[in-house]
Every structure is written in C-alpha cells, then in structure tokens.
Amino acid sequence: MSKTGNSVRPMESRDLEMVLRWRNDESVRRYMYTRHEITLEEHAQWFKRAIVAADRHLLIFEREGVPLGFINFHEKGPAGIADWGFYIAPEAPRGTGSELGKTVLNYGFGSINLHKVCGQALGFNTGSIRFHEKLGFTREGVLRQQHFDGRTYHDIICFGLMHNEWHKPA
Ligand SMILES: CC(C)(COP(=O)(O)OP(=O)(O)OC[C@H]1O[C@@H](n2cnc3c(N)ncnc32)[C@H](O)[C@@H]1OP(=O)(O)O)[C@@H](O)C(=O)NCCC(=O)NCCS
C-alpha cells in the first residue's frame, strides 16, 4: 500500500460475487458494450478463461484495504500496448475514480511496464470521457456510430496515454 492508502492487487476467485454485483449495477452496466444482467455462472466462466490468459491483468483497486474498483488491462501483442477497462463500486465515494486511475496507471506503467494504455468510452459516457482527459489521455479519434445498443447507434471515443506522457502523481 502506498502513502496515500491506495493499492492494487490481482483479482481472486473470492472477489467474484463482489465484482459481479458492481458490474451488474445500473450505474456501471449502462456504460458497457454488453448491457444484460450477467449470471454468476457466466461471470465465473469469464473469470476462469481470463485468469489464465497471460495477456490479461485483472485487478482490484483498494483504499485502506477496502475493495472499491475493478480494472482489466488487456495487452494487444508483445509490445506493451494494452486496452483498459474499469469500474468503481456503486457505493464508492466521489473522487474514487481519480484515485483508481492514478494508482492503476502507476501499476500499469511501473509493474507491468506498459508502453501505452488505450481506453474507449461510449459517446454519452461524459464521466469516463472527462476522467480520461483529467488523467492526461489524448483523444485519438472517434469511431462514428460504431456501437449499436439494440435501439440506437453510438460513437466510441478512443483515448491513448503513452508511458513517457504519464506524470506520476506525488
Ligand atoms: C468513470 C468512473 C471510474 C469515474 O469515477 P468517479 O469516482 O466518478 O470519478 P471522480 O469522482 O474521481 O471524478 C473524476 C472526474 O470525472 C468527471 N466525472 C465523474 N463523474 C462524472 C459525471 N457523472 N459527469 C461528468 N463528469 C464526471 C469529473 O470531471 C471528475 O473530475 P472533477 O470532479 O475534478 O471535475 C466511474 O464513474 C465509473 O465507474 N463509471 C461506470 C463505469 C464506466 O463508465 N467505466 C468506464 C468505461 S469506458
């Protein structure tokens, strides 16, 4: 744990039900590409596959030892370029996202030694768009009407942050 009380650790099977509760909450689900309510069995199958994949890092963000968020880095090939996805616990206090972002980017660029982190946000996810911008990501492009939610097409906003652009917070 750092001086700030923030830390990150690998997700374990004991976290499954907690992470599923977060993922299925409307405050998270509405911003995901798949919006149906995920069953525990489906979630467990996903975890079983993802936990053994060398190109995936499933992480839990904790503040003072209390789990408050989930993060997934998915490396695309051997060059240290990874997509990330994340969500915070619905009950997490305001400001948790920023703490999660800083802690996990330190981990990604430090412990995993990533070269670049890429994020994608749905065009209406103003919270995530602002979140990426605040962390110093560059808006690299828009995939116009690239996501269909069953009723409407939505833009996807692509973000990128290189290791040498990451100004590690004090
Ligand atoms: C995105 C997320 C991690 C941000 O966490 P958070 O705790 O709300 O973030 P913070 O309180 O630290 O705020 C960080 C910045 O994001 C912006 N922000 C957060 N929520 C916002 C909202 N609802 N609308 C607009 N901006 C918002 C603010 O600009 C804020 O900075 P500021 O208060 O200095 O202006 C969180 O809302 C979340 O898990 N959302 C659901 C899942 C999701 O969208 N994941 C990303 C998929 S791409």
The ligand as an ORCA input file, in Angstrom:
! r2SCAN-3c Opt
* xyz 0 1
  C     -15.761      6.617    -14.807
  C     -15.616      6.418    -13.298
  C     -14.497      5.421    -12.998
  C     -15.249      7.776    -12.688
  O     -15.191      7.605    -11.285
  P     -15.630      8.787    -10.284
  O     -15.358      8.367     -8.883
  O     -16.987      9.245    -10.648
  O     -14.586      9.884    -10.698
  P     -14.127     11.119     -9.837
  O     -15.176     11.473     -8.813
  O     -12.749     10.879     -9.374
  O     -14.115     12.229    -10.946
  C     -13.131     12.297    -11.939
  C     -13.579     13.293    -12.991
  O     -14.503     12.640    -13.835
  C     -15.549     13.566    -14.162
  N     -16.815     12.961    -13.827
  C     -17.089     11.980    -12.929
  N     -18.392     11.672    -12.978
  C     -18.939     12.472    -13.905
  C     -20.231     12.631    -14.434
  N     -21.252     11.896    -13.989
  N     -20.434     13.562    -15.401
  C     -19.412     14.305    -15.869
  N     -18.151     14.201    -15.412
  C     -17.938     13.305    -14.440
  C     -15.347     14.845    -13.432
  O     -14.828     15.778    -14.331
  C     -14.334     14.490    -12.404
  O     -13.409     15.477    -12.179
  P     -13.809     16.844    -11.385
  O     -14.726     16.447    -10.266
  O     -12.493     17.371    -10.915
  O     -14.448     17.675    -12.423
  C     -16.934      5.929    -12.636
  O     -17.928      6.889    -12.809
  C     -17.441      4.591    -13.159
  O     -17.037      3.529    -12.701
  N     -18.395      4.643    -14.117
  C     -19.098      3.458    -14.594
  C     -18.230      2.542    -15.410
  C     -17.576      3.216    -16.580
  O     -18.135      4.103    -17.203
  N     -16.368      2.767    -16.872
  C     -15.586      3.292    -17.971
  C     -15.977      2.670    -19.240
  S     -15.079      3.460    -20.557
*
